[in-house]
Amino acid sequence: MSSTETILAIIVMILIGYFSKKIGLLKPEDSTTLNKIVVNIAIPSLIFLAMYGADLSNINSLFPITIICLITGTLSGTVVYLFARYRGYSKKTRWTIVGTSTLFNSGFLGYPVVLGVYGSTGLVRAVFFDMGSTILFLCLGILFIVLFGGKYSSIIKRTVLFPPLWGIILGIVVNLLHLNIGPLPLDVLKYLSGAAIPIIMISLGLSLEVGGLKNYLDAATFVSTVRLIISPAIAFVIVTILGFSYINSTVTVVEAGMPSAMLSLVLAASYDLDVKAAAACIFMSTVLSMITLPILIYLL
């Protein structure tokens, strides 16, 4: 499937979720249940299969992708923090949009895009990039506990028990030990992983909210610019300097060009930050990514 067809299919599935909400076929709160299915069952199955069947003989060359995610996310968050300070945003709004600019939607949106365009080989690279997003989520959670109060145990527990993380770990272990899990488990995992992409896209459509965008237009516009343009530019410079192979560099840059992560909304809600600002940034960057991602993939 070409990159254009992949993006168009994704847009259609997102619109199905969005208009299902508009006509009352599904409710916005249904996205919570769908997200639980995706995060706890479908995505771990997809990741496990990708790792189980991957060629990991060069696994050492994949870990730098995780490092680049950490560097790119940190630099993007720093740029937005300086912008927020300059604009005089409140402390809660400032750190909310820092979260939306630091965390990539490298899993929910990144996996379907990369899998559709670059296949299972690209998906393995996307998983290693997303590992960096998980680390950034943990670091931001700890930072927000320091700034706004909370329990370290809650954020650490959320990260350690994160099912996709265990999909990565188990998939790599089983692969490297050359264990054969048998045809029945493989068939079950294939069925479960097949549900991941459509459920993700429909859930994303249900989660999109236009309402509060006008009140946070400046912040959402700047965050979207950083997330969709500046961030992949930073990643491109780094992979070029390091001399990455084509597939490693391409997937890394595409993942760096993903919109704001839904997890940034989780952080905003968990620490009583500016949830409406987070929703505005996620909405705008997600919608605009349907334009920027095909261009980015074409240029690469």
ROTI-345238 format. One record per residue (C-alpha): residue number from 1; residue in one letter; x, y negated, z negated. Coordinates in pm, whole numbers, plus 50000, padded with zeros to 5 digits. Layout:
N
(NUM; 'A'; (X; Y; Z))
...
! end
This chain:
300
(1; 'M'; (50000; 50000; 50000))
(2; 'S'; (50136; 49656; 50093))
(3; 'S'; (50181; 49381; 49837))
(4; 'T'; (49889; 49186; 49986))
(5; 'E'; (49655; 49486; 49964))
(6; 'T'; (49768; 49557; 49608))
(7; 'I'; (49702; 49201; 49491))
(8; 'L'; (49367; 49188; 49672))
(9; 'A'; (49258; 49516; 49511))
(10; 'I'; (49360; 49382; 49170))
(11; 'I'; (49172; 49054; 49229))
(12; 'V'; (48858; 49246; 49329))
(13; 'M'; (48873; 49460; 49013))
(14; 'I'; (48923; 49150; 48795))
(15; 'L'; (48626; 48985; 48966))
(16; 'I'; (48415; 49296; 48904))
(17; 'G'; (48485; 49256; 48532))
(18; 'Y'; (48425; 48880; 48539))
(19; 'F'; (48094; 48894; 48727))
(20; 'S'; (47978; 49198; 48529))
(21; 'K'; (47998; 48967; 48228))
(22; 'K'; (47819; 48686; 48410))
(23; 'I'; (47521; 48900; 48511))
(24; 'G'; (47500; 49074; 48174))
(25; 'L'; (47605; 49417; 48294))
(26; 'L'; (47889; 49409; 48043))
(27; 'K'; (47951; 49188; 47741))
(28; 'P'; (48273; 48998; 47658))
(29; 'E'; (48310; 49204; 47341))
(30; 'D'; (48317; 49520; 47554))
(31; 'S'; (48670; 49421; 47651))
(32; 'T'; (48777; 49512; 47296))
(33; 'T'; (48669; 49872; 47343))
(34; 'L'; (48818; 49889; 47692))
(35; 'N'; (49147; 49746; 47562))
(36; 'K'; (49160; 50012; 47292))
(37; 'I'; (49115; 50285; 47554))
(38; 'V'; (49386; 50130; 47770))
(39; 'V'; (49640; 50064; 47494))
(40; 'N'; (49588; 50384; 47298))
(41; 'I'; (49527; 50639; 47574))
(42; 'A'; (49556; 50531; 47939))
(43; 'I'; (49875; 50319; 47935))
(44; 'P'; (50073; 50564; 47712))
(45; 'S'; (49975; 50843; 47955))
(46; 'L'; (50084; 50634; 48254))
(47; 'I'; (50416; 50544; 48090))
(48; 'F'; (50485; 50901; 47975))
(49; 'L'; (50431; 51038; 48326))
(50; 'A'; (50653; 50768; 48476))
(51; 'M'; (50934; 50850; 48235))
(52; 'Y'; (50879; 51225; 48252))
(53; 'G'; (50920; 51233; 48630))
(54; 'A'; (51184; 50963; 48665))
(55; 'D'; (51549; 51001; 48751))
(56; 'L'; (51708; 50881; 48427))
(57; 'S'; (52062; 50981; 48513))
(58; 'N'; (52135; 50607; 48543))
(59; 'I'; (51942; 50507; 48231))
(60; 'N'; (52228; 50284; 48111))
(61; 'S'; (52169; 50059; 48412))
(62; 'L'; (51806; 50008; 48309))
(63; 'F'; (51859; 49865; 47961))
(64; 'P'; (51994; 49533; 48098))
(65; 'I'; (51644; 49479; 48239))
(66; 'T'; (51516; 49473; 47881))
(67; 'I'; (51786; 49222; 47785))
(68; 'I'; (51692; 48994; 48075))
(69; 'C'; (51331; 49000; 47957))
(70; 'L'; (51446; 48886; 47613))
(71; 'I'; (51663; 48607; 47755))
(72; 'T'; (51403; 48485; 48003))
(73; 'G'; (51121; 48490; 47750))
(74; 'T'; (51328; 48305; 47491))
(75; 'L'; (51438; 48035; 47737))
(76; 'S'; (51081; 47992; 47864))
(77; 'G'; (50950; 47956; 47509))
(78; 'T'; (51221; 47701; 47430))
(79; 'V'; (51130; 47488; 47731))
(80; 'V'; (50764; 47486; 47630))
(81; 'Y'; (50851; 47411; 47267))
(82; 'L'; (51042; 47099; 47376))
(83; 'F'; (50748; 46996; 47596))
(84; 'A'; (50504; 47044; 47308))
(85; 'R'; (50723; 46838; 47074))
(86; 'Y'; (50744; 46563; 47334))
(87; 'R'; (50366; 46559; 47378))
(88; 'G'; (50313; 46548; 47003))
(89; 'Y'; (50098; 46860; 46976))
(90; 'S'; (50005; 46983; 46631))
(91; 'K'; (50220; 47255; 46477))
(92; 'K'; (49959; 47525; 46540))
(93; 'T'; (49899; 47425; 46902))
(94; 'R'; (50272; 47390; 46962))
(95; 'W'; (50356; 47741; 46847))
(96; 'T'; (50047; 47884; 47015))
(97; 'I'; (50162; 47773; 47359))
(98; 'V'; (50517; 47881; 47278))
(99; 'G'; (50373; 48229; 47231))
(100; 'T'; (50188; 48217; 47564))
(101; 'S'; (50505; 48111; 47747))
(102; 'T'; (50734; 48363; 47575))
(103; 'L'; (50525; 48678; 47619))
(104; 'F'; (50481; 48826; 47968))
(105; 'N'; (50177; 49019; 48087))
(106; 'S'; (50432; 49275; 48201))
(107; 'G'; (50216; 49570; 48101))
(108; 'F'; (49847; 49496; 48160))
(109; 'L'; (49908; 49319; 48493))
(110; 'G'; (50272; 49402; 48559))
(111; 'Y'; (50229; 49780; 48569))
(112; 'P'; (49949; 49783; 48830))
(113; 'V'; (50127; 49530; 49054))
(114; 'V'; (50467; 49699; 49038))
(115; 'L'; (50322; 50049; 49072))
(116; 'G'; (50115; 49945; 49374))
(117; 'V'; (50400; 49769; 49553))
(118; 'Y'; (50713; 49959; 49445))
(119; 'G'; (50574; 50297; 49338))
(120; 'S'; (50680; 50511; 49042))
(121; 'T'; (51046; 50411; 49082))
(122; 'G'; (50950; 50048; 49029))
(123; 'L'; (50717; 50137; 48743))
(124; 'V'; (51008; 50285; 48545))
(125; 'R'; (51188; 49950; 48575))
(126; 'A'; (50869; 49769; 48473))
(127; 'V'; (50849; 49982; 48158))
(128; 'F'; (51202; 49883; 48059))
(129; 'F'; (51114; 49516; 48115))
(130; 'D'; (50801; 49558; 47905))
(131; 'M'; (51013; 49698; 47621))
(132; 'G'; (51161; 49349; 47600))
(133; 'S'; (50809; 49204; 47575))
(134; 'T'; (50737; 49436; 47283))
(135; 'I'; (51052; 49316; 47105))
(136; 'L'; (50957; 48953; 47171))
(137; 'F'; (50610; 49021; 47027))
(138; 'L'; (50770; 49159; 46711))
(139; 'C'; (51009; 48862; 46681))
(140; 'L'; (50730; 48607; 46731))
(141; 'G'; (50518; 48786; 46473))
(142; 'I'; (50797; 48764; 46217))
(143; 'L'; (50859; 48397; 46305))
(144; 'F'; (50490; 48314; 46263))
(145; 'I'; (50487; 48489; 45924))
(146; 'V'; (50772; 48259; 45817))
(147; 'L'; (50599; 47949; 45955))
(148; 'F'; (50237; 48019; 45866))
(149; 'G'; (50243; 48297; 45608))
(150; 'G'; (50134; 48658; 45636))
(151; 'K'; (50256; 49011; 45579))
(152; 'Y'; (50570; 49146; 45745))
(153; 'S'; (50429; 49495; 45713))
(154; 'S'; (50132; 49419; 45939))
(155; 'I'; (50335; 49306; 46240))
(156; 'I'; (50599; 49575; 46192))
(157; 'K'; (50329; 49842; 46159))
(158; 'R'; (50155; 49714; 46473))
(159; 'T'; (50483; 49737; 46668))
(160; 'V'; (50609; 50070; 46532))
(161; 'L'; (50272; 50237; 46588))
(162; 'F'; (50223; 50078; 46932))
(163; 'P'; (50115; 50378; 47148))
(164; 'P'; (50282; 50258; 47473))
(165; 'L'; (50612; 50242; 47283))
(166; 'W'; (50571; 50608; 47189))
(167; 'G'; (50485; 50685; 47550))
(168; 'I'; (50826; 50544; 47643))
(169; 'I'; (51013; 50728; 47368))
(170; 'L'; (50847; 51067; 47422))
(171; 'G'; (50873; 51041; 47800))
(172; 'I'; (51246; 50968; 47786))
(173; 'V'; (51314; 51240; 47527))
(174; 'V'; (51121; 51508; 47718))
(175; 'N'; (51292; 51404; 48042))
(176; 'L'; (51645; 51405; 47904))
(177; 'L'; (51591; 51740; 47728))
(178; 'H'; (51448; 51884; 48053))
(179; 'L'; (51140; 52013; 47872))
(180; 'N'; (50854; 52157; 48078))
(181; 'I'; (50521; 52054; 47926))
(182; 'G'; (50319; 52279; 48156))
(183; 'P'; (50054; 52216; 48427))
(184; 'L'; (49752; 52162; 48200))
(185; 'P'; (49901; 51873; 47996))
(186; 'L'; (50027; 51719; 48320))
(187; 'D'; (49682; 51736; 48480))
(188; 'V'; (49521; 51580; 48171))
(189; 'L'; (49778; 51301; 48162))
(190; 'K'; (49729; 51232; 48534))
(191; 'Y'; (49354; 51194; 48487))
(192; 'L'; (49402; 50967; 48186))
(193; 'S'; (49668; 50754; 48355))
(194; 'G'; (49447; 50720; 48662))
(195; 'A'; (49195; 50532; 48447))
(196; 'A'; (49453; 50278; 48331))
(197; 'I'; (49458; 50033; 48621))
(198; 'P'; (49083; 49989; 48688))
(199; 'I'; (49002; 49964; 48317))
(200; 'I'; (49283; 49711; 48265))
(201; 'M'; (49160; 49491; 48548))
(202; 'I'; (48792; 49506; 48447))
(203; 'S'; (48887; 49429; 48086))
(204; 'L'; (49098; 49135; 48204))
(205; 'G'; (48800; 49002; 48401))
(206; 'L'; (48580; 49029; 48093))
(207; 'S'; (48838; 48839; 47886))
(208; 'L'; (48874; 48539; 48118))
(209; 'E'; (48711; 48223; 47984))
(210; 'V'; (48679; 47902; 48183))
(211; 'G'; (48510; 47702; 47907))
(212; 'G'; (48792; 47549; 47702))
(213; 'L'; (49031; 47492; 47990))
(214; 'K'; (48954; 47122; 48038))
(215; 'N'; (49054; 47044; 47678))
(216; 'Y'; (49398; 47199; 47724))
(217; 'L'; (49461; 47125; 48090))
(218; 'D'; (49806; 46969; 48040))
(219; 'A'; (49935; 47247; 47817))
(220; 'A'; (49789; 47523; 48037))
(221; 'T'; (49934; 47364; 48351))
(222; 'F'; (50282; 47335; 48202))
(223; 'V'; (50276; 47685; 48054))
(224; 'S'; (50159; 47826; 48388))
(225; 'T'; (50441; 47644; 48568))
(226; 'V'; (50697; 47786; 48329))
(227; 'R'; (50550; 48134; 48329))
(228; 'L'; (50496; 48168; 48705))
(229; 'I'; (50777; 47959; 48857))
(230; 'I'; (51054; 47869; 48613))
(231; 'S'; (51065; 48209; 48442))
(232; 'P'; (51116; 48418; 48759))
(233; 'A'; (51371; 48159; 48876))
(234; 'I'; (51569; 48213; 48554))
(235; 'A'; (51550; 48590; 48598))
(236; 'F'; (51657; 48561; 48963))
(237; 'V'; (51968; 48364; 48869))
(238; 'I'; (52063; 48620; 48603))
(239; 'V'; (52014; 48930; 48821))
(240; 'T'; (52207; 48763; 49103))
(241; 'I'; (52501; 48683; 48876))
(242; 'L'; (52498; 49038; 48734))
(243; 'G'; (52474; 49194; 49079))
(244; 'F'; (52169; 49412; 49013))
(245; 'S'; (52062; 49669; 49270))
(246; 'Y'; (51767; 49576; 49494))
(247; 'I'; (51496; 49764; 49306))
(248; 'N'; (51625; 49660; 48962))
(249; 'S'; (51651; 49293; 49057))
(250; 'T'; (51321; 49280; 49246))
(251; 'V'; (51111; 49440; 48973))
(252; 'T'; (51281; 49229; 48705))
(253; 'V'; (51205; 48904; 48887))
(254; 'V'; (50846; 49006; 48969))
(255; 'E'; (50783; 49103; 48605))
(256; 'A'; (50932; 48771; 48493))
(257; 'G'; (50672; 48600; 48713))
(258; 'M'; (50376; 48757; 48534))
(259; 'P'; (50121; 48532; 48359))
(260; 'S'; (50084; 48486; 47985))
(261; 'A'; (50027; 48807; 47790))
(262; 'M'; (49696; 48890; 47626))
(263; 'L'; (49904; 48974; 47317))
(264; 'S'; (49971; 48601; 47272))
(265; 'L'; (49598; 48565; 47204))
(266; 'V'; (49628; 48840; 46943))
(267; 'L'; (49908; 48646; 46772))
(268; 'A'; (49708; 48322; 46779))
(269; 'A'; (49407; 48493; 46623))
(270; 'S'; (49614; 48684; 46366))
(271; 'Y'; (49782; 48370; 46229))
(272; 'D'; (49487; 48130; 46262))
(273; 'L'; (49656; 47925; 46535))
(274; 'D'; (49495; 47744; 46828))
(275; 'V'; (49306; 48034; 46990))
(276; 'K'; (49138; 47808; 47247))
(277; 'A'; (49475; 47680; 47365))
(278; 'A'; (49600; 48037; 47401))
(279; 'A'; (49289; 48136; 47597))
(280; 'A'; (49328; 47835; 47829))
(281; 'C'; (49692; 47917; 47904))
(282; 'I'; (49614; 48284; 47964))
(283; 'F'; (49320; 48202; 48191))
(284; 'M'; (49502; 47947; 48408))
(285; 'S'; (49826; 48144; 48440))
(286; 'T'; (49635; 48463; 48524))
(287; 'V'; (49424; 48298; 48792))
(288; 'L'; (49721; 48116; 48947))
(289; 'S'; (49931; 48435; 48940))
(290; 'M'; (49698; 48577; 49205))
(291; 'I'; (49851; 48314; 49433))
(292; 'T'; (50211; 48306; 49309))
(293; 'L'; (50272; 48682; 49279))
(294; 'P'; (50215; 48762; 49650))
(295; 'I'; (50443; 48471; 49741))
(296; 'L'; (50709; 48587; 49496))
(297; 'I'; (50695; 48946; 49621))
(298; 'Y'; (50714; 48826; 49983))
(299; 'L'; (51018; 48608; 49912))
(300; 'L'; (51199; 48896; 49743))
! end
